[in-house]
Amino acid sequence: MDDSEAKSAGPIEPASDLSEIAVRCAATNLLDVAAQLAGLAEDLKALNGRPIEPISVMVETERSG
């Protein structure tokens, strides 16, 4: 990378700024996971209220003959 490319890339951020960005990204990801888990919990509560009904499956037997 020559000097003109380095200048157009923008300023180099200090490590502390990058750490702060990483912390914010991690917090956002954790909040997304928590929201998904809350939705899953609601789905499980709804399913818990339904009785489990057996599924009838027709099985064809092979006829020998």
Steps between C-alpha positions, in 0.01 A plus 500: 500500500652833402445835674204603283318175579571538870361857499183397315441213744434751775652549840620205702283451806672447834469155656274638774248615237508159335446336838198721559359404158554132580322539834202668333479229235515228762229670706278533194552132415415398857182707491402332172557155651300596810210617282508173306501300823204701630311423180586132531375501859168647385472234228569225754234640735247496216592143407477392862130587498425266210440128552728265316299307245633187337547514125343209321722358232375252245756230437471290189600141548664313217286214378678183409336292246 
